[in-house]
């Protein structure tokens, strides 16, 4: 009875537009207070324990890194480099935006930050060049979702903490899927542009490519610090986040000189607000996840799936449908910390690698960033473009279909995620 009431109360609160974090905490508190034989002190202890993880310190540090670099001109220089590399193709300008999103995702770790940084520069430029909104809006909104797949992904950190998996392995596993998805998005842009009659333009010279790369290199080197440091055994992911934040500050203030010291206070304040929202959700979601484990819900679900003799294929279809629906209504971190404890035991019994499951979950979260009513990328794009979120979604549909195809690929071809780990 308590199990049923817990989920009824949770979904009722969400339906009433109560914030996700409050819905999670309040539903558990209510069941503990009225039904469960647990000390009420359990509530406060688990909220504290929920964020008492060294790994979670990487989240505010990566948020700060992305904000400093986006405000410090790194995004603009990355765009110029992307234009020099792919700008001569039919559809070269939106392809450049997608390429820039792919690169910036490896710096920021955040989808909304990627859409804001690249979109604020590229939306108008693409439209002024004669492209329709599906290119100017759709390409950037969809490519911005790479921010939660390509490391240093905040969503992968949340999954790693929830599933007790190596953050380093998850980061490494996100590389090839991220590169494939970025390529697929650029390819569909090229095909659509060819069909609409866009022609090639003059290719950038070698010296122009080299110059743009040189200008972008200080920002791009953040990727080397993060990934090279982790896999070179120099840093843990959290230490890499701290070093990257300091490096981003140095580059933006003393190399690019696009941020003054007085601006750091505003950038830091924005990062604190974003990080607090994420960590508050995580704290309450960890409370919820711990409570349902005590109530034996994940174990019962795993046993039911085994008893029903579901195949791996059917189970993965079920998981994708569940995550796609949930992603329409919930923020990724909260959804992951509710769903993953439920599905992970059953997935492991069926022989699904937890690292592959992490990539599957993350791609579902990417799609959720593009779908109404709570897709964060839609709101960011709406504020920049002046369109409402449903117009933005309509213009994103060609790319949305690509994301669904890619989801099927990572779901049923595990080598895409695992080959780089040698599994």
Secondary structure by P-SEA (a helix, b strand, c coil): caaaaaaaaaaaaaaacccaaaaaaaaaaaaaacccccccaaaaaaaaaccccccaaaaaaaaaaaaaaaaaaaaaaaaaaaaaacccccaaaaaaaaaaaaaaaaccccaaaaaaacccccaaaaaaaccccccccaaaaaaacccccccccaaaaaaaaaacccaaaaaaaaaaaaaaaaaaaaaaaaaaaaaacccccccccaaaaaaaaaaacccccccccaaaaaaaccccaaaaaaaaaaaaaaaaccccccccccaaaaaaaaaaaaaaaaaaaaaaaaaaaaaaaaaaaaaaaaaaaaaacccaaaaaaaaaaaaaaaaacccaaaaaaacccccaaaaaaacccaaaaaaaaaaaaaaaaacccccaaaaaaaaaacccaaaaaaaaaaaaaaaaaaaaaaacccccccccccc
